[in-house]
Amino acid sequence: MKKIIPLLLIAVAIISCDSKTNKNNKQSIENADVTDLVTVIINIDGMTCNGCENAIIKSITSLDGVQKAEASYSEGIAKVTFDTTSTSIKSISEAITQTGYETTGYKME
C-alpha cells in the first residue's frame, strides 16, 4: 500500500501537467490573429520629390489591411506590406493611379 500511494501521486501530477499544457496550446491557437501578410514592391513612374512619396504613402495607407508603406522617388518604387484578406495589389495600384502616378509592375518580396 505504501508503494501505491506515491505512484498514484506521480500519475496525478503527470496528468495534471499534461492537461494544463493542452489547454494553454488550445488557447493560443484559438486567440491567434490569422492574417495573410505579404510584401510587394511596386514600380511607379512620375515621382519627383518627397512630396510625391508622401502623397503615395498617404493614398496606400488609407486602404484597409495595409500594415506598412514606404515610397522612394529616387528608386521609383513603393514597398507595401498588406493583408491579402483585406486588400489586393490591384487596389493598391488603383490608389496610386488615383493619386496621379503610373504603376508599371511589381514583384513580391
N, C-alpha and C positions, 0 to 999 in steps of 0.2 A: 504494500500500500504506500509506503514512504517513497518508493521509486516512481509510482504512477503520478502522484501529485506534481512533482517538478516537471515531468514530461507534459502533463496537461497544461501547465502554466506556460511552457515554452510554445506549445502548439497554439494556444490562445494568443500569445504575443505575436507570433508569425502571421496568423490570420488577420489580426487587428492591423498590423503594419501594411499588409498587402491590400486590405480593403481601403485604407486611407490613401495609399498610392493610386489606386484605381480611381477613387473619387476625385483626387486632385488632377489626374490626367484628363478625366472626363470634363471637368470644369474648364480647364484651359482650352480644350478643343471647342467646347460649346461657346465660350466667350471670345474665340479668335475672331479678329477682324479680317475677313477674307476679301482680298481685292486682287485685281489683275493689273499690277503696275508695270508699265513699260516706259522706256525712254527712247525718244526718237530725235534725230537731228534733221531739221527741215531746212532746205536751201531756199534762200529768199533773195530776190532781186529788188533793188530800189532803195535800200537803206544807205544813208549817207552820214548819219551822225548819232550821237547819244539820244537825241530826241526821238529818232526813228526806233532805236532799241526800246526805249521806254513805252512808246505807243504800241509796239508789237507785244511786249510783255503784258501790258495792261489788257489788251484785247484777248490774249491767250488765257491769262489768269482769271478772267471773268467767266470762263466756262466751268461748269460743274465737272469735278473729277480731276482737274489739273492740280497736281501737287507742287510742281516747281517749274519755272520757266526762266530761261536766260536767252539773251539775244546778243549778237555781235555784228555790228555793221562792217567791221574790217574783215571778218571772215564770211559774211553774208549768210549767217545761219541763225537758227533758234534751236535751243536744246530744251525739250519739253518732257517732263515725267508726268504721266497721267494714268488714271484708272480706266481700262478699256470697257468696264461695265457701265461707265458714266458718260464717256465721250469717245471720239474717234479721231484719227488722223485727218479724215475729211473735214470734220467740224473745226478742228484747229486750223487747217489750211484755209477754210472759208472765213474764219475770224481774221486771219492775217490779210486775206484778199480784201475784205470789207474795210480794213484799215488803210488800204491804198498800196499794198505791196504785192508782188507776184511770187508765188511759191513755185519752185522748179524741180521738186523731187525731195526725197527723204531717204534716210537709212536708219535702221534700228541699231541701237547701241547695245 
